[in-house]
Amino acid sequence: MRSVLFASIFAIASFAAVSAANAKGCIKGAIVGGVAGHYAGHHGVLGAAAGCLYGRHHARMQARQQQQPAQPTPQNRQQDKL
């Protein structure tokens, strides 16, 4: 139990050292993945790594969607023609 605690503290400290732009989504994903991996067969580190990768992927997808201008829907196109 102590090793899990020390590993968690080390992981949080190392993630805090990373800049916010690089770690966006990683910390939340790593926490969720680590807990899920721990309960699914004591694979917390593997779950944290996978959660970090998924969290970064999800954060990038959200950032891309926010940068793109809103696409007009077919209903809006018909109203614009009127």
C-alpha positions in Angstrom: 0.0 0.0 0.0 2.9 2.4 0.8 4.5 1.7 -2.6 1.2 2.8 -4.4 1.1 5.9 -2.2 4.7 6.8 -3.0 4.3 6.1 -6.7 1.2 8.3 -6.8 3.0 11.1 -5.0 6.0 10.8 -7.4 3.6 10.7 -10.5 1.8 13.8 -9.3 5.0 15.6 -8.6 6.5 14.8 -12.0 3.3 15.8 -13.8 3.3 19.1 -11.9 6.8 19.8 -13.3 5.5 19.5 -16.9 4.1 22.7 -18.4 0.3 23.0 -18.7 0.3 22.9 -22.5 2.0 19.5 -22.6 0.0 18.0 -19.7 -3.4 19.1 -20.7 -5.7 16.2 -20.2 -2.9 13.9 -19.1 -3.2 14.3 -15.4 -6.9 13.7 -15.2 -6.6 10.7 -17.5 -3.7 9.3 -15.6 -5.5 9.5 -12.3 -8.6 7.8 -13.7 -6.6 5.2 -15.6 -4.4 4.5 -12.6 -7.4 3.8 -10.3 -9.1 1.7 -12.9 -5.9 -0.2 -13.6 -5.3 -0.8 -10.0 -8.8 -2.3 -9.5 -8.6 -4.3 -12.7 -5.7 -6.6 -11.7 -3.2 -4.3 -10.0 -2.0 -2.7 -13.2 -2.1 0.9 -11.9 1.0 2.1 -13.8 -0.2 0.7 -17.1 -3.6 2.2 -16.5 -2.1 5.6 -15.7 0.0 5.5 -18.9 -3.0 4.6 -21.0 -5.2 7.1 -19.3 -2.6 9.9 -19.9 -2.4 9.0 -23.6 -6.2 9.0 -23.9 -6.5 12.2 -21.9 -4.1 14.1 -24.2 -5.8 12.7 -27.3 -9.2 13.8 -26.0 -7.9 17.3 -25.0 -6.4 17.8 -28.5 -9.7 16.8 -30.2 -11.6 19.3 -28.0 -9.0 22.0 -28.8 -9.4 21.4 -32.5 -13.2 21.6 -32.3 -13.0 24.9 -30.5 -10.6 26.4 -33.1 -12.8 25.5 -36.0 -15.5 27.9 -36.9 -19.1 26.6 -36.4 -20.4 24.9 -39.5 -23.9 26.0 -40.6 -26.5 23.3 -40.3 -28.8 22.5 -43.2 -31.7 24.3 -41.3 -29.6 27.4 -41.0 -28.7 27.4 -44.7 -32.4 27.3 -45.6 -33.2 30.2 -43.3 -30.3 32.2 -44.8 -31.8 31.8 -48.3 -35.2 33.2 -47.3 
